[in-house]
Amino acid sequence: NVEYNEVQSILQPAGLSDHDESTGQSPYPGNTNQIILKLSTYISALTESQGIVPEFVNPKYADDSRTVFLTPTRLESMMQDYPKLITDPDAKMSFVLMERWISYSPVKNNIKQGVALSEKGLPPMTASTGEADLYAANRELLRLAGMQVTDASTASFGGVPILPGPRVIFAPSFAVGCGDVLHKVSGGKLSARSTLIVSGANIKIQNLDLDGTLIVRAVPGAHVVLKDLTVKNRGWAIELLKGGGARAPEELRVRGYQLVKYEQRVIEFTEPGDFVCAT
């Protein structure tokens, strides 16, 4: 794996491109800064290198003139340089390639930077897209579980395009991965304007029909089945900030919108036991 700021300097002399016309993607995928090490090999590399690793600087410029820094430049080292320190001929190195929707959506840019990236056809990586991508990832998990999910139309906030819904939030107690959702959800429908929030370890959702906002909570020891439940209400909506957001708190200004809670249904189980909710 090669750091993004080094790709062109390696590819161009070889006459290679970072863009595959057939897929629209790079044939040289980036990394998500996650690495798994075998400790014995790592200790050996540390011992031989005495902890001395390659270092570099990667200036971030304010514009294409490359005369003004956007942020202070710092000395860095790259995790992908670690394999270069390994001298054991039997050491094995590999990588796992995953779809972006389930693995990577950083929040690192302000709205102005996000707009510029979006205009270049690149992910904006703003607070708004980070939030929207979380909802989108959970929607994909629901689809894998057999639920019919309708995406909302693309909307622009501050010039950054996002898919604003439906909004799906799983607390870690309910699901931390694909397997949990597949085990606990089956069938159902979710409209484009819906919001679904689930918190509780032992909740199963069977053929839920949601058009609005539903919040489900269950304490440890409460075993809950939502069976053929239909919920329809006014729900919640993402709306532009009033007055351009000049008086809005910072956490809203960096998104360009606010969440307005009109109506919701809350189903909460505060005691252990077995429960079936069908109405």
DRENDO-1510 file (C-alpha; in Angstrom, 1 decimal, always signed):
<recs>
REC; n; res; u; v; w
REC; 1; ASN; +0.0; +0.0; +0.0 .
REC; 2; VAL; +1.3; +3.5; -1.0 .
REC; 3; GLU; +0.4; +6.7; +0.8 .
REC; 4; TYR; -1.9; +8.9; -1.3 .
REC; 5; ASN; +0.6; +11.7; -1.7 .
REC; 6; GLU; +3.2; +9.4; -3.1 .
REC; 7; VAL; +1.0; +7.6; -5.7 .
REC; 8; GLN; +1.5; +10.0; -8.6 .
REC; 9; SER; +5.3; +10.2; -8.2 .
REC; 10; ILE; +5.4; +6.4; -8.5 .
REC; 11; LEU; +2.8; +5.9; -11.3 .
REC; 12; GLN; +3.6; +8.7; -13.7 .
REC; 13; PRO; +7.2; +7.7; -14.4 .
REC; 14; ALA; +5.9; +4.2; -15.2 .
REC; 15; GLY; +3.2; +5.5; -17.5 .
REC; 16; LEU; +0.4; +4.2; -15.2 .
REC; 17; SER; -2.9; +5.9; -14.3 .
REC; 18; ASP; -4.6; +6.1; -10.9 .
REC; 19; HIS; -8.0; +5.9; -12.7 .
REC; 20; ASP; -9.6; +2.9; -14.2 .
REC; 21; GLU; -12.1; +4.0; -16.9 .
REC; 22; SER; -14.0; +0.7; -16.7 .
REC; 23; THR; -14.8; +1.1; -13.0 .
REC; 24; GLY; -14.4; +4.8; -12.3 .
REC; 25; GLN; -12.2; +3.8; -9.4 .
REC; 26; SER; -8.5; +3.6; -8.6 .
REC; 27; PRO; -6.8; +0.2; -9.2 .
REC; 28; TYR; -4.6; +1.2; -6.3 .
REC; 29; PRO; -6.9; +1.4; -3.3 .
REC; 30; GLY; -6.0; +3.5; -0.2 .
REC; 31; ASN; -5.8; +2.3; +3.3 .
REC; 32; THR; -8.0; +3.1; +6.3 .
REC; 33; ASN; -5.1; +3.3; +8.8 .
REC; 34; GLN; -6.0; +0.0; +10.3 .
REC; 35; ILE; -3.3; -2.6; +10.7 .
REC; 36; ILE; -3.1; -6.0; +12.5 .
REC; 37; LEU; +0.3; -7.1; +13.6 .
REC; 38; LYS; +1.8; -10.4; +14.8 .
REC; 39; LEU; +3.6; -9.3; +17.9 .
REC; 40; SER; +6.6; -11.7; +17.6 .
REC; 41; THR; +7.3; -10.3; +14.1 .
REC; 42; TYR; +6.7; -6.7; +15.3 .
REC; 43; ILE; +9.1; -7.2; +18.3 .
REC; 44; SER; +11.8; -8.6; +16.0 .
REC; 45; ALA; +11.4; -5.6; +13.6 .
REC; 46; LEU; +11.6; -3.2; +16.5 .
REC; 47; THR; +14.7; -4.9; +17.9 .
REC; 48; GLU; +16.5; -4.7; +14.5 .
REC; 49; SER; +15.5; -1.2; +13.7 .
REC; 50; GLN; +15.9; +0.2; +17.2 .
REC; 51; GLY; +12.6; +1.9; +16.6 .
REC; 52; ILE; +14.0; +4.1; +13.9 .
REC; 53; VAL; +11.4; +4.4; +11.1 .
REC; 54; PRO; +11.3; +6.4; +7.8 .
REC; 55; GLU; +9.8; +9.9; +8.2 .
REC; 56; PHE; +8.4; +12.4; +5.8 .
REC; 57; VAL; +6.3; +15.7; +5.6 .
REC; 58; ASN; +3.1; +16.0; +3.6 .
REC; 59; PRO; +2.3; +19.7; +3.3 .
REC; 60; LYS; -1.4; +20.6; +2.9 .
REC; 61; TYR; -1.7; +23.7; +0.7 .
REC; 62; ALA; -4.6; +26.2; +0.7 .
REC; 63; ASP; -4.9; +26.2; -3.1 .
REC; 64; ASP; -3.3; +25.1; -6.3 .
REC; 65; SER; -0.6; +27.8; -6.1 .
REC; 66; ARG; +1.0; +25.8; -3.4 .
REC; 67; THR; +2.3; +28.9; -1.7 .
REC; 68; VAL; +0.1; +29.0; +1.5 .
REC; 69; PHE; -0.3; +26.2; +4.0 .
REC; 70; LEU; -3.8; +25.1; +4.8 .
REC; 71; THR; -2.7; +23.6; +8.1 .
REC; 72; PRO; +0.7; +23.4; +9.9 .
REC; 73; THR; +3.0; +20.8; +8.4 .
REC; 74; ARG; +4.3; +18.1; +10.7 .
REC; 75; LEU; +6.7; +15.3; +10.6 .
REC; 76; GLU; +5.0; +12.0; +10.0 .
REC; 77; SER; +5.7; +8.3; +9.7 .
REC; 78; MET; +3.5; +5.8; +7.8 .
REC; 79; MET; +2.2; +2.5; +9.1 .
REC; 80; GLN; +2.6; +1.0; +5.6 .
REC; 81; ASP; +6.4; +1.5; +5.9 .
REC; 82; TYR; +6.4; -1.1; +8.6 .
REC; 83; PRO; +6.7; -4.0; +6.2 .
REC; 84; LYS; +9.9; -2.5; +4.9 .
REC; 85; LEU; +11.5; -3.0; +8.3 .
REC; 86; ILE; +10.7; -6.8; +8.4 .
REC; 87; THR; +13.7; -8.9; +7.5 .
REC; 88; ASP; +12.1; -12.3; +8.3 .
REC; 89; PRO; +11.7; -14.1; +4.9 .
REC; 90; ASP; +8.9; -16.2; +6.2 .
REC; 91; ALA; +6.8; -13.2; +7.4 .
REC; 92; LYS; +3.5; -12.9; +5.5 .
REC; 93; MET; +1.7; -9.7; +4.5 .
REC; 94; SER; -1.7; -9.2; +3.0 .
REC; 95; PHE; -4.6; -6.8; +2.9 .
REC; 96; VAL; -8.4; -7.0; +2.9 .
REC; 97; LEU; -10.3; -5.0; +0.4 .
REC; 98; MET; -13.7; -3.8; +1.5 .
REC; 99; GLU; -16.5; -1.6; +0.0 .
REC; 100; ARG; -16.3; +2.0; +1.1 .
REC; 101; TRP; -19.8; +2.1; +2.5 .
REC; 102; ILE; -19.0; -0.4; +5.3 .
REC; 103; SER; -15.4; +0.6; +6.0 .
REC; 104; TYR; -14.5; +4.2; +5.5 .
REC; 105; SER; -16.1; +7.6; +5.9 .
REC; 106; PRO; -14.0; +10.1; +7.7 .
REC; 107; VAL; -15.1; +13.5; +9.0 .
REC; 108; LYS; -12.2; +15.8; +8.2 .
REC; 109; ASN; -13.3; +18.7; +6.1 .
REC; 110; ASN; -15.4; +21.9; +6.6 .
REC; 111; ILE; -18.2; +22.7; +4.2 .
REC; 112; LYS; -16.1; +24.8; +1.9 .
REC; 113; GLN; -13.6; +22.0; +1.4 .
REC; 114; GLY; -16.4; +19.5; +1.0 .
REC; 115; VAL; -17.9; +21.5; -1.8 .
REC; 116; ALA; -14.6; +21.7; -3.6 .
REC; 117; LEU; -14.1; +17.9; -3.3 .
REC; 118; SER; -17.7; +17.2; -4.4 .
REC; 119; GLU; -17.2; +19.4; -7.5 .
REC; 120; LYS; -14.2; +17.2; -8.4 .
REC; 121; GLY; -16.4; +14.0; -8.0 .
REC; 122; LEU; -14.7; +13.1; -4.8 .
REC; 123; PRO; -16.2; +12.2; -1.4 .
REC; 124; PRO; -16.7; +15.5; +0.6 .
REC; 125; MET; -15.8; +13.9; +3.9 .
REC; 126; THR; -17.7; +16.5; +5.9 .
REC; 127; ALA; -19.8; +16.2; +9.1 .
REC; 128; SER; -22.9; +16.0; +7.0 .
REC; 129; THR; -21.6; +13.2; +4.8 .
REC; 130; GLY; -20.1; +11.3; +7.7 .
REC; 131; GLU; -23.5; +11.3; +9.4 .
REC; 132; ALA; -25.3; +10.4; +6.2 .
REC; 133; ASP; -22.9; +7.6; +5.4 .
REC; 134; LEU; -23.5; +6.0; +8.9 .
REC; 135; TYR; -27.2; +5.9; +8.1 .
REC; 136; ALA; -26.5; +4.6; +4.6 .
REC; 137; ALA; -24.3; +1.7; +6.0 .
REC; 138; ASN; -27.1; +0.7; +8.4 .
REC; 139; ARG; -29.6; +0.8; +5.6 .
REC; 140; GLU; -27.5; -1.6; +3.6 .
REC; 141; LEU; -27.4; -4.0; +6.5 .
REC; 142; LEU; -31.2; -3.9; +6.7 .
REC; 143; ARG; -31.4; -4.6; +3.0 .
REC; 144; LEU; -29.2; -7.7; +3.5 .
REC; 145; ALA; -31.6; -8.8; +6.2 .
REC; 146; GLY; -34.5; -8.7; +3.6 .
REC; 147; MET; -36.0; -5.3; +4.4 .
REC; 148; GLN; -37.3; -3.1; +1.6 .
REC; 149; VAL; -35.6; +0.2; +2.1 .
REC; 150; THR; -36.4; +3.3; -0.1 .
REC; 151; ASP; -33.6; +5.9; -0.2 .
REC; 152; ALA; -34.5; +9.6; +0.0 .
REC; 153; SER; -33.6; +11.9; -2.9 .
REC; 154; THR; -30.3; +13.6; -2.9 .
REC; 155; ALA; -30.4; +16.9; -1.1 .
REC; 156; SER; -27.7; +19.7; -0.9 .
REC; 157; PHE; -26.8; +21.5; +2.3 .
REC; 158; GLY; -24.3; +24.3; +2.0 .
REC; 159; GLY; -23.4; +22.9; -1.4 .
REC; 160; VAL; -22.6; +19.4; -0.1 .
REC; 161; PRO; -24.8; +16.7; -1.5 .
REC; 162; ILE; -26.1; +13.9; +0.8 .
REC; 163; LEU; -28.7; +11.2; +1.0 .
REC; 164; PRO; -30.7; +12.5; +4.0 .
REC; 165; GLY; -32.5; +9.3; +4.8 .
REC; 166; PRO; -34.0; +7.1; +5.9 .
REC; 167; ARG; -32.0; +7.5; +9.1 .
REC; 168; VAL; -31.1; +4.2; +10.8 .
REC; 169; ILE; -29.2; +4.1; +14.1 .
REC; 170; PHE; -28.2; +0.9; +15.9 .
REC; 171; ALA; -26.9; +1.2; +19.4 .
REC; 172; PRO; -23.9; -1.1; +20.0 .
REC; 173; SER; -26.1; -3.1; +22.4 .
REC; 174; PHE; -28.3; -4.0; +19.4 .
REC; 175; ALA; -25.8; -4.5; +16.6 .
REC; 176; VAL; -22.1; -4.0; +16.0 .
REC; 177; GLY; -21.9; -5.8; +12.7 .
REC; 178; CYS; -23.6; -7.5; +9.8 .
REC; 179; GLY; -24.2; -10.8; +11.7 .
REC; 180; ASP; -26.1; -9.1; +14.5 .
REC; 181; VAL; -28.5; -7.4; +12.0 .
REC; 182; LEU; -29.0; -10.6; +10.0 .
REC; 183; HIS; -29.9; -12.5; +13.2 .
REC; 184; LYS; -32.2; -9.9; +14.6 .
REC; 185; VAL; -34.0; -8.4; +11.5 .
REC; 186; SER; -36.1; -10.1; +8.9 .
REC; 187; GLY; -38.3; -8.6; +6.2 .
REC; 188; GLY; -40.2; -5.4; +6.5 .
REC; 189; LYS; -40.4; -1.9; +4.8 .
REC; 190; LEU; -38.7; +1.4; +5.5 .
REC; 191; SER; -39.9; +4.6; +3.8 .
REC; 192; ALA; -37.5; +7.3; +2.6 .
REC; 193; ARG; -38.5; +9.8; +5.3 .
REC; 194; SER; -38.3; +7.4; +8.2 .
REC; 195; THR; -36.0; +7.3; +11.2 .
REC; 196; LEU; -35.3; +4.1; +13.1 .
REC; 197; ILE; -33.4; +3.9; +16.4 .
REC; 198; VAL; -32.9; +0.6; +18.2 .
REC; 199; SER; -31.2; +0.1; +21.5 .
REC; 200; GLY; -31.2; -3.3; +23.3 .
REC; 201; ALA; -29.4; -6.6; +23.1 .
REC; 202; ASN; -32.4; -8.9; +22.7 .
REC; 203; ILE; -34.7; -7.2; +20.2 .
REC; 204; LYS; -35.9; -8.9; +17.1 .
REC; 205; ILE; -37.6; -7.0; +14.3 .
REC; 206; GLN; -39.9; -9.1; +12.0 .
REC; 207; ASN; -41.7; -7.5; +9.1 .
REC; 208; LEU; -41.7; -4.0; +10.4 .
REC; 209; ASP; -43.5; -1.4; +8.2 .
REC; 210; LEU; -42.2; +2.0; +9.2 .
REC; 211; ASP; -43.2; +5.4; +7.6 .
REC; 212; GLY; -42.1; +7.9; +10.2 .
REC; 213; THR; -40.0; +7.7; +13.3 .
REC; 214; LEU; -39.7; +4.7; +15.7 .
REC; 215; ILE; -37.5; +4.5; +18.7 .
REC; 216; VAL; -37.2; +1.1; +20.4 .
REC; 217; ARG; -35.4; +0.6; +23.8 .
REC; 218; ALA; -35.0; -2.4; +26.0 .
REC; 219; VAL; -33.1; -3.0; +29.2 .
REC; 220; PRO; -30.8; -6.0; +29.6 .
REC; 221; GLY; -32.9; -9.1; +30.2 .
REC; 222; ALA; -35.9; -7.8; +28.2 .
REC; 223; HIS; -36.4; -10.2; +25.2 .
REC; 224; VAL; -38.5; -8.3; +22.6 .
REC; 225; VAL; -40.1; -9.3; +19.3 .
REC; 226; LEU; -41.6; -6.6; +17.1 .
REC; 227; LYS; -43.9; -8.7; +14.9 .
REC; 228; ASP; -45.7; -7.4; +11.9 .
REC; 229; LEU; -45.7; -3.9; +13.4 .
REC; 230; THR; -46.9; -1.0; +11.4 .
REC; 231; VAL; -45.9; +2.5; +12.5 .
REC; 232; LYS; -46.8; +5.7; +10.6 .
REC; 233; ASN; -46.5; +9.2; +12.0 .
REC; 234; ARG; -45.2; +12.7; +10.9 .
REC; 235; GLY; -41.7; +11.7; +11.9 .
REC; 236; TRP; -38.5; +13.8; +11.9 .
REC; 237; ALA; -37.0; +15.9; +9.1 .
REC; 238; ILE; -33.7; +17.4; +8.1 .
REC; 239; GLU; -34.2; +21.0; +7.3 .
REC; 240; LEU; -32.0; +24.0; +6.3 .
REC; 241; LEU; -30.8; +26.2; +9.1 .
REC; 242; LYS; -32.9; +29.3; +9.6 .
REC; 243; GLY; -31.4; +32.6; +8.6 .
REC; 244; GLY; -28.4; +30.8; +7.0 .
REC; 245; GLY; -27.4; +29.4; +10.4 .
REC; 246; ALA; -25.6; +32.5; +11.6 .
REC; 247; ARG; -27.0; +32.0; +15.1 .
REC; 248; ALA; -27.0; +28.2; +15.1 .
REC; 249; PRO; -24.6; +26.2; +17.4 .
REC; 250; GLU; -21.4; +25.0; +15.8 .
REC; 251; GLU; -22.4; +21.4; +15.6 .
REC; 252; LEU; -25.3; +22.4; +13.3 .
REC; 253; ARG; -23.3; +25.0; +11.2 .
REC; 254; VAL; -20.7; +22.4; +10.2 .
REC; 255; ARG; -23.5; +20.3; +8.8 .
REC; 256; GLY; -25.6; +23.0; +7.3 .
REC; 257; TYR; -28.9; +21.6; +8.6 .
REC; 258; GLN; -30.9; +20.8; +11.7 .
REC; 259; LEU; -33.0; +17.8; +12.6 .
REC; 260; VAL; -36.6; +18.8; +13.4 .
REC; 261; LYS; -38.5; +16.3; +15.5 .
REC; 262; TYR; -42.2; +16.6; +14.6 .
REC; 263; GLU; -43.6; +13.2; +15.9 .
REC; 264; GLN; -42.3; +9.8; +16.9 .
REC; 265; ARG; -43.4; +6.6; +18.5 .
REC; 266; VAL; -41.3; +5.3; +21.4 .
REC; 267; ILE; -41.6; +1.7; +22.5 .
REC; 268; GLU; -39.6; +1.1; +25.7 .
REC; 269; PHE; -39.2; -2.0; +27.9 .
REC; 270; THR; -37.9; -1.1; +31.3 .
REC; 271; GLU; -38.1; -4.5; +33.0 .
REC; 272; PRO; -36.7; -7.9; +32.1 .
REC; 273; GLY; -39.1; -10.4; +30.5 .
REC; 274; ASP; -40.4; -11.8; +27.3 .
REC; 275; PHE; -42.5; -9.4; +25.1 .
REC; 276; VAL; -44.2; -9.4; +21.7 .
REC; 277; CYS; -45.3; -6.1; +20.2 .
REC; 278; ALA; -47.6; -6.4; +17.2 .
REC; 279; THR; -49.7; -3.2; +17.4 .
</recs>
